[in-house]
Amino acid sequence: MTPAARVQTAIELLDRIVEAARAKAAPADRILAEWFRSNRFAGSKDRRAIRELVYAAIRACGPVPATGRAAMLRLAQDDPAIAPLFDGSHYGPAPLADDEPVAEGGVAPRWLVDRLAASGVDGTDAAALLDRAPLDLRVNTLRAERATLALPEAAVPTAAPHGLRLATGTPVEQWDAFRAGAIEVQDTGSQLACLAAAARPGETVVDLCAGGGGKTLALAAAMDNQGRLVASDTDRGRLSRLAPRAERAGATCIETLLLDPRREMEALSGLAGQADAVLVDAPCSGTGTWRRNPEARWRLDEAELARLAELQAYLLDIAAQLIKPGGRVVYVTCSLLDEEGAGQFEAFLARHPQLQPQAMALPLGQARGQGIRLAPAHDGTDGFFIACAG
């Protein structure tokens, strides 16, 4: 493909991504994967270049752009090599017209920028939310130790006790260590959230919103497969992916529990007042994960944020019912908005005066309310709010 053809392809893919974002349909990575599968003529260099163009354009736009062409023209303001490719060549983009619309730049839609600023995230802190993320690994202590693990490429230890960092795009899933379950892909911030749970061998621990089980596997390793670890979720598809991952990781203490939305306590009733720890890795806006999913900021609106905040409060109240006297609730969101973080946790403590905030010994982060906030600019991790009560 010519450079101009790559730009035109990226524009067409951006049109699909913009439409999907407005409809809350397929994410950008899935749209790209489907296009690459259906267009085998695009070689590896073409695919890499198109992907880079698409994601660079997404990062360059703040609000949702009107079209993929407008998004690419916004990127062209930062990259002088792009505008000359609008030359009308075969398979390339049409020539530029006078006063052609260009997408607005910025970090996010204005309302969301304001919410972030109200939560103490602006300037360079906000801009860092759109940086490219590194690739972080967690060494699975059920299979290996960080100090002695040999990998095909040199990795840098992170602040997490079992964390390693590599360059973005490193093909770790092709490595023997990955296939053997010795390593898992997991952001350092996510690893520290698991560290905050302080899961110990012999305990009863509930991962209330387990999803695909990334944090569940870290908890199983911390428990050394001793005790009871319940991974629950309302999403059957995501929960079903945990079993093969657990087998590969050698995590044998995990049991899965499928929940019915808004009827969770019916399935969890046998655990009421029994858990030493409940991890609430609640569904959230994902503002802390924009480095990996930059188009997610186009999918969020105020109504959705309100819905998520209500769900977080509901899940925290369930967790309070599950812990035994002296047990602990660990609340985690990959968001930097106070209404999902510090403010949400303050409201939880007010509803449950029998619980008190608990200190957490984490190597990164800054205090925010009664918890700790991790942020890309300050900590080099995804954005998280983490708090503990007991």
N, C-alpha and C positions, 0 to 999 in steps of 0.2 A: 504494500500500500504506500502511496505517496504521503508526504506530510500533510498535504491539503485534504486528502481522503480520510486520514486519521482524524483531522479536526471535524470534518463533516459527520463522520461516524459518531464522534463524541457528542456533537450537537444533537443528533437524533436520539442517542441514548439519554442525554440530559432531558430531552422532551418527555421521554417515558418516565424518567425518575421524578420530574416535576409533577407530572400527572398522577403518579402513584403516591407521592407525598401528600397531595391535596386530598386524595381519596383514601389515604391511610392504607394503601395496598402494599405490594411487594417492596422490600427495601432495595437500595441501590445495588448492594453486592449480589443479590439474587437476579436482578435485571441484567447486570453485566454477565453473570455466569451463564444465564440462558442464552444471551446473544452470542457469547463465545462458543457455546455448544452447537448453535445453529449455523455458525459461519466459520467453518473450518478453514476457509481460505486465509483467514487472518493468522499470520504466524505469531510466534511467541514474542518477537520484538514489537509487532503491531499491537498485540493484546496489552503488552506492558505500557506502550505509549498511549493507547486509548484510555486505559485505566487511569494513568497519571493525569491525563487531560481532564477526564470526567471529575475526578476527586479534587483536582486543583480548582476547577471552576466552581464546584460546590462550596469549597472553603472560601472562595473569593466573594461569594454572594451572602449578604446578610438575610434580608427577607427572601421569601420564595420568588424566584425570577419569573417573569411572564413566559419566557420561552427558553429553550436550550441555547438558541443563538444569542439571546440577550445575556445569558450566563457566560457564554464563551467570549463575548465582547467585553464583559467585565474583567475576565481573566486576561484578555489582550492588553488591558491598561497596565497590568503588572508585568506582562511578558511580551516584549516588543517583537519576538519572533512569530507571534501568532497572526497579527493583523495582515501582513503581506500574503498570508495563505488564503485570505478571502478574495481569490482572484478569478473565480468562475471557471477554473480548470475542471477537466473531466473528473467526476466523483468528489470534487471539492466544493466548498461553500460558495454561494453566490457572492458577487462583488458587493462591497459595502455601499449603502445608500446614504444620502445626506440625512443628518439628524436621526439616524437609526437608533432605536431605543437600546439602552445599555442597563443591565441589571444593577441594582443598588448594592454597594459593598457593606461591610460591617460584620459584626460578630453574630448577630441573630436578628429576628424581627424586633422592632422597637419595644413592644410591650415586654418582651423577654429580656432585652437588654436592661430595661428599667427594673425588672424583678431581680436580676442578678446584681445590679448596683445596690439595690436595697438590702441585699444579702452580703454586701461587702466584696463583691466580685466585679471589678471594672478595670479599665486601662489594660496594662500588660497581663494582669491576672485573667481578664476575660479573653484577651487575644490568644493566650496560651491554650485555651480550651480547643482551639482548632489546629494546634501543632500536630505533626505526625507522631504517633506513639511508637515506642520501641516494642520489641517482642520480649516479654517476660516469661520465665519458666518457674515452676515450683518443683523442686526435687522431691519425689515421693519417698518418704523415709520408710515406707513398708517394703521398698525395693532397693533403695540406694541411699547414699549419704553425699551431701554436697561436696565435702572435702575430698572425696576419693572418686567421684564420678568422672569418667572420661567421655568427652563429647567430640564430634568431628570438628567443631569450631570453638575457639576460645570464647568463654562467656565471663561476664563481670558479675561478681556477687552483688546483690541488692541489700537493702536494709532489712528485708524479710529474712528470717533465720534460714530458710531453705530456698531463697530466691536467686535466680540468675537472669542476666539481661543480655540479649543479643540484638543484632540489627534487624530492623523491620524487614519482613519477607524471608527470613532464614527458613529453609524448608525442613523444620524440625520433625514434621509428621512422617518424613521419609527415613528418619534415623532409627537405628536399632533400639536406642534407649527409649524412644517414644513408644515403639511397638511393644517393648517389654514392660511398659508401665513405670519406668524409672523417672520419667518427667511428664509434667502436665503444663499446658499453656495456661497461665494465670497471671494477671497483672499484679504487681507488687502491692498495690492498694487493696486489692481483693484478698491477697494473702494476709495482710495485716488485719483485715476485718475478721478473718477466721482466727487469727491470733488473739484478738480481743475476746472471742468466745471462751478462751481458756479451757477448752474441752480436755478432760483428763481420762485416763484409762479407768474403766469400771463405772463411769457415769451413764445416766440416761440423758441423751441430748436429742432435741428435735430441731431439724432444719425445716422451718415451717413453709418456706417458699423455695423449695429446692430446685425447681426448674430442671435443667439438664444435669445438675449435680456437681458442678465445679467446686463449690464450697463444701459440699457433703464429703467429697473425696479428701479434702484437706482436713476436715474434722475427723474422719476415720483414721487418717495417719496420726493425728495428734493423740487420738485415743488408743493407738497401737492395736486396733481391732479388738479392744477389750471394753465391753459395756454394750449398751443398746443405743443405736443411732437410727432415728426415724426420719426419713426423707419424705416429706409430704408436699403435694401440690395439687392444683385444680386442673392442670394441663396434662392430659394423658400422654400426648405425643412427646412433650419434653421429658416427662418423668420416665417414659419408656427407654429413653436414651441412656439412663443412668446404669442399668444392669450391665451392658457390655463394657462400659467404662470402668465400673467397679471391678469386674472380673479381670480386666487388663491391669488394674492398679493393685490387685490383691487385697481389696477392701472387703472383708467378709462380715463385718458387724452391721452392715446397712440393711434396713428393711424399708420398703417403699409403701406409701399409703396415699391412695388417690382420694381427693376431697371433692365434695360437691360445693360449688360456690354458694356462699351465704348459709350453708348447712355444715360447715367444717367441723363444728364441735360434735356432731353426731358420730363422725368417724374417729374423732380425737378423744372421745369421752373416757376411754380407758387410760388415757395419759393425764387426765386432769389431776393436778396437784402432785404429779410424779416426777416431773422433769427437773434435772439439775440445771439445765440450760436450754433456752429456746433462742435460736437464731432467727431473727425476722429480717431477711434480706428482701425487703418489700418492693413490689413493682413501683416504679417511679418515672419521672420525666427523662432520666438518663442524661441530664445536662453535664454530668461528669465524664461521659463516654463519647463526647463529640469528636475527640481525636480519632476514634475508630469508626464512628458513625455520624459524620458531619451533617448528613441530610436529616437526621433525627430532629434537628431544631426547626425544620420546616413542617414537621408533623404535629407539633405541639400547639395547642391553643389553650385559652384560659379555662374553658369548660373541661377539657381533658385533665388539666392540672388540678382542678378542684375535685374531679372524680378520683384521681390518684391519691390526693391527700386524704379524702374520706376513707378510701380503702386501706391506706396505711394505718390510720387510727383504728379501724376495725380489726386489722390483723394484730396490732399491738395489744388490744384488749383480749383477743384470744390467747396470745402468749402469756398474759398475766394469769389466766386461768390454768395454764398447764404447769407452771413452775411450782415446786414444793417449797415449804418454808426454808428460807436460806438460798433458794435457787436464784437464777439470774436471767434476765431478758436482755439480749444483745440486739440492738437495732442498727440496721445498715441500709443506707440508700446510696446509689451512685448518682447523687444529685448535689448541687451546690446551693440550691434554693432553701432558704430558712424554713419556708412553709412545709418542706418535706424533710427537713433536718432538725436544726436546733428548736424551732418553734413547735414542730410536731412532737418532739420528745418532751418538751416542757409541758405541753398539754396532756401527754400521757401520764407524766408524774403527777399532775394536778388531779387527774381522774383516779389515780391509784396511790393515795397518800401512804399506804403501807410499804411502798417501794421507795428506795433512795438511790440517787446516782452513785455509781461505783467507779473508782479510778481504774484506768487502763494504762498499762505500761507499754506504750507503742513507740517505736524508734523514730517515727515521722509524724507530721501533722501539727496543727495549731488548735488551741482551744476555741470552741465555738459553742456558746451556751453551756449546757451540761455534758457536751461531748467533744469529739475531736473531728476536725475537718482536714482531709487530704486534698491537695489541689495540684494540677499539673505544673503551674509556675513555681510553687513553693517546694513541692516534694518529688516532682518527676513521675508521678503516678496518675492514674485516672482520678477523677474527683469523687470523693466519698464523704459521707457523714457517718460517724460511728459513735455509738453511746451504749452504756450498760447500766442497768438498774437491778437492784436486788434487795 
